[in-house]
Amino acid sequence: MVHELGRDARQPWPRPTVLDLALVVLLSVFAVGGLYFRELGLREVRDPDVWGVLLALLTAVPLLWRGAHSLRVLVAVSAAGLLLAGAHYESAGAGIGQIVALYAVAVGRSRVPAAVALGFTESATVVWLALRDSDVVFLDVVANLAAIFAVWAFARSVGFRRAYTAELEARAERLERTREADTRAAIAEERGRIARELHDVVAHHVSVMTVQASAAQRMVARNPDRAKEAMAAVEQTGRGALVEMRRLVGILRDTTDAVGGPNEGHNAPQPGLDQLDTLVTQVREAGLPVELSLEGAPCALPPGIDLAAYRIVQEALTNTLKHAGPAEARVLLRYSRTELLVRVADDGRGGSTAPTGERTGHGLLGMRERVSLYGGRLYAGPRAQDGFEVLARIPLSATNPTDTAAPPDGVAPDRLEQTRP
């Protein structure tokens, strides 16, 4: 767009440049020198004097500020030229300053001011010609008006090209800023996703390994066989953690290694609810009794929701293992036409007896972010009885996400409503 043409510079009286000064000096020489020009035998003119020199200078000096006040400069220069002609001074050199002022208006102003300037200049030119010679020839008038229009049209084309170039540069700058903002947002989102994955993987596997190693240490003297089984479970859990860690680290690397071969483990599938039995078995081996229940007809879930549900169960069981003490946990998955309900509850130490902030931190924040990403709702807090629970509802239908199944027994619907992300 060319709306930039519609404004003069905002600086009231900008400092003239060297080129401005050189132009004004040159035009002043022409204007003052024109006072001594004589068209022999054609008409009588007034001899040059101080007033004539001052008026001649007024046709050139205001051009120093034509960039900031182009319309005012045009009026001032034209008025000085008309006064020269009206006072019968020779004013042949005064018209050049008027043309320069008109060019500045046509280049730097929008369509309406430029058109007004054209009409004003051509009207002033007709008056100037009439004041210089009452017997002016019609062809001279047409020639002068045509020349003025040609200068104006050329200046307008220059102004449009400048404005178009400036708009392209501004658009490119806006696109660059947008691209950088999108890149930063994508990086931040990816970092957050990787941070959630790292927390879930490390917290779960390290917690299980800690419990199993502690059990092995207690049994090594009185029951070596059980201790060996516990240490084997520690090894298996550690290997599983390494596999997932390699997968996450692979995301941060190129798809090929230094010799051009594919990196192993990069394309390992993300865990999902189909691996929930393995997770529950692993937690049971760590010493936490877990009851797994399914309600409704299991259906194929989008990969993101499948991963989110798995991580919610994993994080909730990890928290129970770490903080609940002697307890039992129950995991419920309820499938309906419009939502997936995930509930993990335990009967260990609840929020009323646990230290402040014991079950809060990056894990619960990550669960909330995962649920919020798919428009769901999450409740995490103490139960009415002893224990702690995590309850998530993830919509499966974008057309009617509020048409959900009833919450599990003992869970008030308003507990979910009050914890909307």
TORKOL-4160 file (C-alpha; in steps of 0.2 Angstrom, whole numbers, padded with zeros to 4 digits, m for minus):
421
<pt num="1" X="0000" Y="0000" Z="0000"/>
<pt num="2" X="0005" Y="0018" Z="m0002"/>
<pt num="3" X="m0002" Y="0026" Z="0013"/>
<pt num="4" X="0015" Y="0032" Z="0018"/>
<pt num="5" X="0013" Y="0045" Z="0005"/>
<pt num="6" X="0000" Y="0054" Z="0015"/>
<pt num="7" X="0011" Y="0062" Z="0028"/>
<pt num="8" X="0025" Y="0074" Z="0029"/>
<pt num="9" X="0040" Y="0072" Z="0041"/>
<pt num="10" X="0035" Y="0075" Z="0059"/>
<pt num="11" X="0051" Y="0085" Z="0063"/>
<pt num="12" X="0045" Y="0103" Z="0062"/>
<pt num="13" X="0061" Y="0111" Z="0055"/>
<pt num="14" X="0073" Y="0098" Z="0050"/>
<pt num="15" X="0091" Y="0102" Z="0047"/>
<pt num="16" X="0095" Y="0105" Z="0029"/>
<pt num="17" X="0107" Y="0093" Z="0020"/>
<pt num="18" X="0122" Y="0098" Z="0010"/>
<pt num="19" X="0112" Y="0094" Z="m0006"/>
<pt num="20" X="0098" Y="0104" Z="0000"/>
<pt num="21" X="0109" Y="0119" Z="0002"/>
<pt num="22" X="0118" Y="0117" Z="m0014"/>
<pt num="23" X="0101" Y="0116" Z="m0023"/>
<pt num="24" X="0094" Y="0132" Z="m0015"/>
<pt num="25" X="0110" Y="0141" Z="m0019"/>
<pt num="26" X="0109" Y="0136" Z="m0037"/>
<pt num="27" X="0091" Y="0141" Z="m0038"/>
<pt num="28" X="0094" Y="0158" Z="m0029"/>
<pt num="29" X="0107" Y="0162" Z="m0042"/>
<pt num="30" X="0095" Y="0158" Z="m0056"/>
<pt num="31" X="0081" Y="0168" Z="m0047"/>
<pt num="32" X="0091" Y="0184" Z="m0043"/>
<pt num="33" X="0100" Y="0183" Z="m0060"/>
<pt num="34" X="0083" Y="0182" Z="m0068"/>
<pt num="35" X="0080" Y="0200" Z="m0062"/>
<pt num="36" X="0093" Y="0207" Z="m0074"/>
<pt num="37" X="0086" Y="0197" Z="m0089"/>
<pt num="38" X="0078" Y="0207" Z="m0103"/>
<pt num="39" X="0067" Y="0202" Z="m0117"/>
<pt num="40" X="0072" Y="0216" Z="m0128"/>
<pt num="41" X="0057" Y="0225" Z="m0136"/>
<pt num="42" X="0044" Y="0214" Z="m0129"/>
<pt num="43" X="0039" Y="0223" Z="m0113"/>
<pt num="44" X="0045" Y="0234" Z="m0100"/>
<pt num="45" X="0051" Y="0228" Z="m0083"/>
<pt num="46" X="0056" Y="0236" Z="m0066"/>
<pt num="47" X="0074" Y="0238" Z="m0062"/>
<pt num="48" X="0081" Y="0226" Z="m0049"/>
<pt num="49" X="0082" Y="0233" Z="m0031"/>
<pt num="50" X="0082" Y="0226" Z="m0013"/>
<pt num="51" X="0064" Y="0221" Z="m0013"/>
<pt num="52" X="0066" Y="0212" Z="m0030"/>
<pt num="53" X="0081" Y="0203" Z="m0023"/>
<pt num="54" X="0071" Y="0198" Z="m0007"/>
<pt num="55" X="0056" Y="0192" Z="m0017"/>
<pt num="56" X="0068" Y="0182" Z="m0029"/>
<pt num="57" X="0076" Y="0174" Z="m0014"/>
<pt num="58" X="0059" Y="0169" Z="m0007"/>
<pt num="59" X="0056" Y="0158" Z="m0023"/>
<pt num="60" X="0071" Y="0147" Z="m0018"/>
<pt num="61" X="0076" Y="0148" Z="0000"/>
<pt num="62" X="0060" Y="0140" Z="0007"/>
<pt num="63" X="0064" Y="0124" Z="m0003"/>
<pt num="64" X="0076" Y="0120" Z="0011"/>
<pt num="65" X="0061" Y="0113" Z="0021"/>
<pt num="66" X="0051" Y="0106" Z="0006"/>
<pt num="67" X="0053" Y="0088" Z="0014"/>
<pt num="68" X="0044" Y="0093" Z="0030"/>
<pt num="69" X="0032" Y="0106" Z="0024"/>
<pt num="70" X="0030" Y="0103" Z="0005"/>
<pt num="71" X="0013" Y="0111" Z="0003"/>
<pt num="72" X="0017" Y="0126" Z="0013"/>
<pt num="73" X="0033" Y="0128" Z="0003"/>
<pt num="74" X="0024" Y="0127" Z="m0013"/>
<pt num="75" X="0012" Y="0141" Z="m0008"/>
<pt num="76" X="0026" Y="0152" Z="m0002"/>
<pt num="77" X="0036" Y="0150" Z="m0018"/>
<pt num="78" X="0022" Y="0152" Z="m0029"/>
<pt num="79" X="0016" Y="0168" Z="m0020"/>
<pt num="80" X="0034" Y="0175" Z="m0021"/>
<pt num="81" X="0034" Y="0172" Z="m0040"/>
<pt num="82" X="0017" Y="0180" Z="m0042"/>
<pt num="83" X="0023" Y="0195" Z="m0032"/>
<pt num="84" X="0038" Y="0197" Z="m0043"/>
<pt num="85" X="0027" Y="0197" Z="m0058"/>
<pt num="86" X="0014" Y="0208" Z="m0051"/>
<pt num="87" X="0027" Y="0221" Z="m0046"/>
<pt num="88" X="0034" Y="0220" Z="m0064"/>
<pt num="89" X="0051" Y="0213" Z="m0059"/>
<pt num="90" X="0058" Y="0201" Z="m0072"/>
<pt num="91" X="0053" Y="0183" Z="m0064"/>
<pt num="92" X="0059" Y="0171" Z="m0077"/>
<pt num="93" X="0070" Y="0162" Z="m0065"/>
<pt num="94" X="0056" Y="0161" Z="m0052"/>
<pt num="95" X="0047" Y="0146" Z="m0060"/>
<pt num="96" X="0060" Y="0134" Z="m0057"/>
<pt num="97" X="0058" Y="0134" Z="m0038"/>
<pt num="98" X="0039" Y="0132" Z="m0040"/>
<pt num="99" X="0042" Y="0116" Z="m0051"/>
<pt num="100" X="0054" Y="0109" Z="m0037"/>
<pt num="101" X="0041" Y="0112" Z="m0024"/>
<pt num="102" X="0027" Y="0104" Z="m0034"/>
<pt num="103" X="0039" Y="0089" Z="m0036"/>
<pt num="104" X="0041" Y="0087" Z="m0018"/>
<pt num="105" X="0022" Y="0087" Z="m0014"/>
<pt num="106" X="0019" Y="0075" Z="m0028"/>
<pt num="107" X="0032" Y="0063" Z="m0022"/>
<pt num="108" X="0029" Y="0064" Z="m0003"/>
<pt num="109" X="0010" Y="0067" Z="m0001"/>
<pt num="110" X="m0005" Y="0056" Z="m0004"/>
<pt num="111" X="m0017" Y="0057" Z="m0019"/>
<pt num="112" X="m0028" Y="0071" Z="m0014"/>
<pt num="113" X="m0015" Y="0084" Z="m0008"/>
<pt num="114" X="m0005" Y="0080" Z="m0023"/>
<pt num="115" X="m0020" Y="0083" Z="m0035"/>
<pt num="116" X="m0024" Y="0100" Z="m0025"/>
<pt num="117" X="m0005" Y="0105" Z="m0027"/>
<pt num="118" X="m0006" Y="0101" Z="m0046"/>
<pt num="119" X="m0022" Y="0112" Z="m0048"/>
<pt num="120" X="m0015" Y="0126" Z="m0037"/>
<pt num="121" X="0002" Y="0126" Z="m0047"/>
<pt num="122" X="m0007" Y="0126" Z="m0064"/>
<pt num="123" X="m0019" Y="0140" Z="m0059"/>
<pt num="124" X="m0004" Y="0150" Z="m0052"/>
<pt num="125" X="0006" Y="0148" Z="m0068"/>
<pt num="126" X="m0009" Y="0155" Z="m0078"/>
<pt num="127" X="m0010" Y="0170" Z="m0067"/>
<pt num="128" X="0009" Y="0172" Z="m0067"/>
<pt num="129" X="0009" Y="0171" Z="m0086"/>
<pt num="130" X="m0005" Y="0184" Z="m0087"/>
<pt num="131" X="0004" Y="0196" Z="m0075"/>
<pt num="132" X="0021" Y="0195" Z="m0085"/>
<pt num="133" X="0012" Y="0198" Z="m0102"/>
<pt num="134" X="m0006" Y="0203" Z="m0105"/>
<pt num="135" X="m0004" Y="0197" Z="m0123"/>
<pt num="136" X="0002" Y="0180" Z="m0118"/>
<pt num="137" X="0000" Y="0167" Z="m0132"/>
<pt num="138" X="m0012" Y="0153" Z="m0129"/>
<pt num="139" X="0001" Y="0140" Z="m0135"/>
<pt num="140" X="0013" Y="0146" Z="m0122"/>
<pt num="141" X="0000" Y="0143" Z="m0108"/>
<pt num="142" X="m0003" Y="0126" Z="m0115"/>
<pt num="143" X="0015" Y="0122" Z="m0116"/>
<pt num="144" X="0018" Y="0128" Z="m0098"/>
<pt num="145" X="0003" Y="0118" Z="m0091"/>
<pt num="146" X="0009" Y="0102" Z="m0100"/>
<pt num="147" X="0026" Y="0104" Z="m0093"/>
<pt num="148" X="0019" Y="0106" Z="m0076"/>
<pt num="149" X="0008" Y="0090" Z="m0078"/>
<pt num="150" X="0023" Y="0080" Z="m0085"/>
<pt num="151" X="0033" Y="0084" Z="m0069"/>
<pt num="152" X="0019" Y="0080" Z="m0058"/>
<pt num="153" X="0015" Y="0063" Z="m0066"/>
<pt num="154" X="0034" Y="0058" Z="m0065"/>
<pt num="155" X="0035" Y="0063" Z="m0047"/>
<pt num="156" X="0019" Y="0053" Z="m0043"/>
<pt num="157" X="0027" Y="0038" Z="m0051"/>
<pt num="158" X="0043" Y="0040" Z="m0041"/>
<pt num="159" X="0033" Y="0042" Z="m0025"/>
<pt num="160" X="0023" Y="0026" Z="m0029"/>
<pt num="161" X="0038" Y="0016" Z="m0032"/>
<pt num="162" X="0046" Y="0022" Z="m0016"/>
<pt num="163" X="0031" Y="0018" Z="m0006"/>
<pt num="164" X="0029" Y="0001" Z="m0014"/>
<pt num="165" X="0047" Y="m0003" Z="m0010"/>
<pt num="166" X="0045" Y="0003" Z="0008"/>
<pt num="167" X="0029" Y="m0007" Z="0010"/>
<pt num="168" X="0039" Y="m0023" Z="0004"/>
<pt num="169" X="0053" Y="m0020" Z="0016"/>
<pt num="170" X="0040" Y="m0017" Z="0030"/>
<pt num="171" X="0031" Y="m0033" Z="0025"/>
<pt num="172" X="0047" Y="m0043" Z="0024"/>
<pt num="173" X="0052" Y="m0036" Z="0042"/>
<pt num="174" X="0035" Y="m0041" Z="0049"/>
<pt num="175" X="0036" Y="m0058" Z="0041"/>
<pt num="176" X="0053" Y="m0060" Z="0048"/>
<pt num="177" X="0047" Y="m0055" Z="0066"/>
<pt num="178" X="0033" Y="m0067" Z="0064"/>
<pt num="179" X="0044" Y="m0081" Z="0058"/>
<pt num="180" X="0056" Y="m0078" Z="0073"/>
<pt num="181" X="0041" Y="m0078" Z="0085"/>
<pt num="182" X="0034" Y="m0094" Z="0078"/>
<pt num="183" X="0051" Y="m0102" Z="0079"/>
<pt num="184" X="0053" Y="m0097" Z="0097"/>
<pt num="185" X="0036" Y="m0103" Z="0101"/>
<pt num="186" X="0039" Y="m0120" Z="0093"/>
<pt num="187" X="0055" Y="m0121" Z="0102"/>
<pt num="188" X="0047" Y="m0117" Z="0119"/>
<pt num="189" X="0033" Y="m0130" Z="0115"/>
<pt num="190" X="0045" Y="m0143" Z="0110"/>
<pt num="191" X="0056" Y="m0140" Z="0126"/>
<pt num="192" X="0040" Y="m0141" Z="0137"/>
<pt num="193" X="0035" Y="m0158" Z="0129"/>
<pt num="194" X="0053" Y="m0165" Z="0131"/>
<pt num="195" X="0053" Y="m0159" Z="0149"/>
<pt num="196" X="0037" Y="m0167" Z="0153"/>
<pt num="197" X="0043" Y="m0183" Z="0144"/>
<pt num="198" X="0059" Y="m0183" Z="0154"/>
<pt num="199" X="0051" Y="m0180" Z="0170"/>
<pt num="200" X="0038" Y="m0194" Z="0168"/>
<pt num="201" X="0052" Y="m0206" Z="0162"/>
<pt num="202" X="0065" Y="m0202" Z="0175"/>
<pt num="203" X="0053" Y="m0200" Z="0190"/>
<pt num="204" X="0044" Y="m0216" Z="0187"/>
<pt num="205" X="0058" Y="m0228" Z="0183"/>
<pt num="206" X="0070" Y="m0220" Z="0197"/>
<pt num="207" X="0056" Y="m0222" Z="0210"/>
<pt num="208" X="0053" Y="m0240" Z="0205"/>
<pt num="209" X="0071" Y="m0244" Z="0205"/>
<pt num="210" X="0073" Y="m0236" Z="0222"/>
<pt num="211" X="0059" Y="m0246" Z="0230"/>
<pt num="212" X="0065" Y="m0262" Z="0222"/>
<pt num="213" X="0084" Y="m0259" Z="0227"/>
<pt num="214" X="0078" Y="m0255" Z="0245"/>
<pt num="215" X="0068" Y="m0271" Z="0246"/>
<pt num="216" X="0083" Y="m0281" Z="0239"/>
<pt num="217" X="0094" Y="m0273" Z="0252"/>
<pt num="218" X="0082" Y="m0279" Z="0266"/>
<pt num="219" X="0080" Y="m0296" Z="0260"/>
<pt num="220" X="0098" Y="m0300" Z="0254"/>
<pt num="221" X="0103" Y="m0308" Z="0271"/>
<pt num="222" X="0087" Y="m0318" Z="0275"/>
<pt num="223" X="0080" Y="m0322" Z="0257"/>
<pt num="224" X="0094" Y="m0321" Z="0244"/>
<pt num="225" X="0083" Y="m0328" Z="0230"/>
<pt num="226" X="0070" Y="m0314" Z="0233"/>
<pt num="227" X="0084" Y="m0301" Z="0233"/>
<pt num="228" X="0091" Y="m0308" Z="0217"/>
<pt num="229" X="0073" Y="m0306" Z="0209"/>
<pt num="230" X="0072" Y="m0288" Z="0216"/>
<pt num="231" X="0089" Y="m0284" Z="0208"/>
<pt num="232" X="0084" Y="m0292" Z="0192"/>
<pt num="233" X="0068" Y="m0281" Z="0192"/>
<pt num="234" X="0080" Y="m0266" Z="0195"/>
<pt num="235" X="0090" Y="m0270" Z="0180"/>
<pt num="236" X="0075" Y="m0273" Z="0169"/>
<pt num="237" X="0068" Y="m0256" Z="0175"/>
<pt num="238" X="0084" Y="m0247" Z="0172"/>
<pt num="239" X="0085" Y="m0255" Z="0154"/>
<pt num="240" X="0068" Y="m0248" Z="0151"/>
<pt num="241" X="0073" Y="m0231" Z="0157"/>
<pt num="242" X="0088" Y="m0231" Z="0145"/>
<pt num="243" X="0077" Y="m0236" Z="0130"/>
<pt num="244" X="0065" Y="m0221" Z="0133"/>
<pt num="245" X="0080" Y="m0210" Z="0137"/>
<pt num="246" X="0088" Y="m0214" Z="0121"/>
<pt num="247" X="0072" Y="m0211" Z="0112"/>
<pt num="248" X="0070" Y="m0194" Z="0119"/>
<pt num="249" X="0088" Y="m0189" Z="0116"/>
<pt num="250" X="0086" Y="m0195" Z="0098"/>
<pt num="251" X="0073" Y="m0182" Z="0096"/>
<pt num="252" X="0086" Y="m0169" Z="0099"/>
<pt num="253" X="0098" Y="m0176" Z="0086"/>
<pt num="254" X="0098" Y="m0178" Z="0067"/>
<pt num="255" X="0090" Y="m0192" Z="0060"/>
<pt num="256" X="0106" Y="m0199" Z="0054"/>
<pt num="257" X="0123" Y="m0202" Z="0064"/>
<pt num="258" X="0140" Y="m0196" Z="0059"/>
<pt num="259" X="0143" Y="m0210" Z="0046"/>
<pt num="260" X="0126" Y="m0208" Z="0038"/>
<pt num="261" X="0117" Y="m0223" Z="0046"/>
<pt num="262" X="0101" Y="m0221" Z="0055"/>
<pt num="263" X="0101" Y="m0219" Z="0074"/>
<pt num="264" X="0095" Y="m0233" Z="0084"/>
<pt num="265" X="0080" Y="m0230" Z="0095"/>
<pt num="266" X="0074" Y="m0214" Z="0087"/>
<pt num="267" X="0059" Y="m0221" Z="0079"/>
<pt num="268" X="0054" Y="m0232" Z="0094"/>
<pt num="269" X="0035" Y="m0231" Z="0097"/>
<pt num="270" X="0028" Y="m0219" Z="0110"/>
<pt num="271" X="0020" Y="m0229" Z="0125"/>
<pt num="272" X="0001" Y="m0230" Z="0126"/>
<pt num="273" X="m0013" Y="m0238" Z="0135"/>
<pt num="274" X="m0009" Y="m0254" Z="0127"/>
<pt num="275" X="0006" Y="m0255" Z="0138"/>
<pt num="276" X="m0004" Y="m0251" Z="0154"/>
<pt num="277" X="m0003" Y="m0269" Z="0159"/>
<pt num="278" X="0016" Y="m0269" Z="0159"/>
<pt num="279" X="0016" Y="m0253" Z="0169"/>
<pt num="280" X="0004" Y="m0260" Z="0182"/>
<pt num="281" X="0015" Y="m0276" Z="0183"/>
<pt num="282" X="0030" Y="m0266" Z="0185"/>
<pt num="283" X="0023" Y="m0255" Z="0199"/>
<pt num="284" X="0016" Y="m0271" Z="0208"/>
<pt num="285" X="0033" Y="m0278" Z="0208"/>
<pt num="286" X="0039" Y="m0263" Z="0216"/>
<pt num="287" X="0028" Y="m0267" Z="0231"/>
<pt num="288" X="0012" Y="m0257" Z="0227"/>
<pt num="289" X="m0004" Y="m0267" Z="0225"/>
<pt num="290" X="m0013" Y="m0260" Z="0210"/>
<pt num="291" X="m0031" Y="m0264" Z="0204"/>
<pt num="292" X="m0034" Y="m0260" Z="0185"/>
<pt num="293" X="m0052" Y="m0258" Z="0179"/>
<pt num="294" X="m0059" Y="m0255" Z="0162"/>
<pt num="295" X="m0077" Y="m0249" Z="0158"/>
<pt num="296" X="m0085" Y="m0246" Z="0141"/>
<pt num="297" X="m0078" Y="m0253" Z="0125"/>
<pt num="298" X="m0060" Y="m0248" Z="0122"/>
<pt num="299" X="m0057" Y="m0239" Z="0105"/>
<pt num="300" X="m0043" Y="m0233" Z="0095"/>
<pt num="301" X="m0037" Y="m0217" Z="0102"/>
<pt num="302" X="m0027" Y="m0203" Z="0094"/>
<pt num="303" X="m0008" Y="m0205" Z="0097"/>
<pt num="304" X="m0007" Y="m0189" Z="0107"/>
<pt num="305" X="m0022" Y="m0194" Z="0119"/>
<pt num="306" X="m0016" Y="m0212" Z="0120"/>
<pt num="307" X="0001" Y="m0205" Z="0126"/>
<pt num="308" X="m0006" Y="m0192" Z="0138"/>
<pt num="309" X="m0018" Y="m0205" Z="0146"/>
<pt num="310" X="m0003" Y="m0217" Z="0149"/>
<pt num="311" X="0008" Y="m0203" Z="0156"/>
<pt num="312" X="m0006" Y="m0198" Z="0168"/>
<pt num="313" X="m0007" Y="m0216" Z="0175"/>
<pt num="314" X="0011" Y="m0217" Z="0176"/>
<pt num="315" X="0014" Y="m0201" Z="0185"/>
<pt num="316" X="0000" Y="m0204" Z="0197"/>
<pt num="317" X="0006" Y="m0222" Z="0201"/>
<pt num="318" X="0024" Y="m0215" Z="0203"/>
<pt num="319" X="0017" Y="m0202" Z="0216"/>
<pt num="320" X="0008" Y="m0215" Z="0225"/>
<pt num="321" X="0023" Y="m0226" Z="0226"/>
<pt num="322" X="0034" Y="m0211" Z="0232"/>
<pt num="323" X="0022" Y="m0202" Z="0244"/>
<pt num="324" X="0007" Y="m0213" Z="0249"/>
<pt num="325" X="0017" Y="m0225" Z="0261"/>
<pt num="326" X="0008" Y="m0242" Z="0263"/>
<pt num="327" X="m0007" Y="m0241" Z="0252"/>
<pt num="328" X="m0016" Y="m0249" Z="0238"/>
<pt num="329" X="m0020" Y="m0240" Z="0221"/>
<pt num="330" X="m0034" Y="m0242" Z="0209"/>
<pt num="331" X="m0034" Y="m0237" Z="0191"/>
<pt num="332" X="m0050" Y="m0235" Z="0181"/>
<pt num="333" X="m0051" Y="m0232" Z="0162"/>
<pt num="334" X="m0069" Y="m0227" Z="0157"/>
<pt num="335" X="m0072" Y="m0226" Z="0138"/>
<pt num="336" X="m0088" Y="m0217" Z="0132"/>
<pt num="337" X="m0093" Y="m0210" Z="0115"/>
<pt num="338" X="m0087" Y="m0193" Z="0119"/>
<pt num="339" X="m0073" Y="m0194" Z="0132"/>
<pt num="340" X="m0060" Y="m0205" Z="0140"/>
<pt num="341" X="m0060" Y="m0204" Z="0159"/>
<pt num="342" X="m0044" Y="m0209" Z="0168"/>
<pt num="343" X="m0044" Y="m0211" Z="0187"/>
<pt num="344" X="m0030" Y="m0216" Z="0199"/>
<pt num="345" X="m0034" Y="m0216" Z="0217"/>
<pt num="346" X="m0025" Y="m0223" Z="0232"/>
<pt num="347" X="m0029" Y="m0225" Z="0251"/>
<pt num="348" X="m0013" Y="m0220" Z="0258"/>
<pt num="349" X="m0008" Y="m0204" Z="0266"/>
<pt num="350" X="m0020" Y="m0190" Z="0259"/>
<pt num="351" X="m0018" Y="m0172" Z="0257"/>
<pt num="352" X="m0023" Y="m0168" Z="0275"/>
<pt num="353" X="m0009" Y="m0178" Z="0283"/>
<pt num="354" X="0005" Y="m0176" Z="0270"/>
<pt num="355" X="0017" Y="m0162" Z="0271"/>
<pt num="356" X="0012" Y="m0146" Z="0261"/>
<pt num="357" X="0017" Y="m0148" Z="0243"/>
<pt num="358" X="0022" Y="m0166" Z="0244"/>
<pt num="359" X="0012" Y="m0171" Z="0230"/>
<pt num="360" X="0014" Y="m0155" Z="0220"/>
<pt num="361" X="0027" Y="m0150" Z="0207"/>
<pt num="362" X="0032" Y="m0153" Z="0189"/>
<pt num="363" X="0023" Y="m0170" Z="0188"/>
<pt num="364" X="0005" Y="m0163" Z="0192"/>
<pt num="365" X="0009" Y="m0148" Z="0181"/>
<pt num="366" X="0014" Y="m0159" Z="0167"/>
<pt num="367" X="m0002" Y="m0169" Z="0169"/>
<pt num="368" X="m0013" Y="m0153" Z="0169"/>
<pt num="369" X="m0004" Y="m0147" Z="0153"/>
<pt num="370" X="m0007" Y="m0164" Z="0144"/>
<pt num="371" X="m0025" Y="m0163" Z="0148"/>
<pt num="372" X="m0027" Y="m0145" Z="0144"/>
<pt num="373" X="m0019" Y="m0148" Z="0127"/>
<pt num="374" X="m0034" Y="m0159" Z="0122"/>
<pt num="375" X="m0047" Y="m0148" Z="0130"/>
<pt num="376" X="m0050" Y="m0159" Z="0145"/>
<pt num="377" X="m0051" Y="m0156" Z="0164"/>
<pt num="378" X="m0041" Y="m0163" Z="0178"/>
<pt num="379" X="m0043" Y="m0164" Z="0197"/>
<pt num="380" X="m0029" Y="m0169" Z="0208"/>
<pt num="381" X="m0031" Y="m0169" Z="0227"/>
<pt num="382" X="m0035" Y="m0178" Z="0243"/>
<pt num="383" X="m0050" Y="m0189" Z="0243"/>
<pt num="384" X="m0065" Y="m0187" Z="0255"/>
<pt num="385" X="m0058" Y="m0203" Z="0264"/>
<pt num="386" X="m0040" Y="m0206" Z="0266"/>
<pt num="387" X="m0029" Y="m0206" Z="0251"/>
<pt num="388" X="m0026" Y="m0196" Z="0235"/>
<pt num="389" X="m0034" Y="m0196" Z="0218"/>
<pt num="390" X="m0030" Y="m0190" Z="0200"/>
<pt num="391" X="m0046" Y="m0188" Z="0189"/>
<pt num="392" X="m0044" Y="m0183" Z="0171"/>
<pt num="393" X="m0057" Y="m0181" Z="0157"/>
<pt num="394" X="m0051" Y="m0180" Z="0140"/>
<pt num="395" X="m0064" Y="m0176" Z="0126"/>
<pt num="396" X="m0064" Y="m0189" Z="0111"/>
<pt num="397" X="m0077" Y="m0179" Z="0101"/>
<pt num="398" X="m0074" Y="m0161" Z="0096"/>
<pt num="399" X="m0092" Y="m0159" Z="0090"/>
<pt num="400" X="m0100" Y="m0161" Z="0108"/>
<pt num="401" X="m0087" Y="m0161" Z="0121"/>
<pt num="402" X="m0099" Y="m0157" Z="0135"/>
<pt num="403" X="m0109" Y="m0173" Z="0132"/>
<pt num="404" X="m0099" Y="m0184" Z="0144"/>
<pt num="405" X="m0102" Y="m0199" Z="0154"/>
<pt num="406" X="m0106" Y="m0198" Z="0173"/>
<pt num="407" X="m0090" Y="m0197" Z="0184"/>
<pt num="408" X="m0085" Y="m0213" Z="0194"/>
<pt num="409" X="m0094" Y="m0217" Z="0210"/>
<pt num="410" X="m0090" Y="m0205" Z="0224"/>
<pt num="411" X="m0084" Y="m0191" Z="0213"/>
<pt num="412" X="m0094" Y="m0175" Z="0213"/>
<pt num="413" X="m0096" Y="m0167" Z="0196"/>
<pt num="414" X="m0092" Y="m0150" Z="0203"/>
<pt num="415" X="m0075" Y="m0156" Z="0208"/>
<pt num="416" X="m0070" Y="m0157" Z="0190"/>
<pt num="417" X="m0079" Y="m0141" Z="0185"/>
<pt num="418" X="m0069" Y="m0131" Z="0198"/>
<pt num="419" X="m0052" Y="m0137" Z="0191"/>
<pt num="420" X="m0054" Y="m0132" Z="0173"/>
<pt num="421" X="m0037" Y="m0128" Z="0167"/>
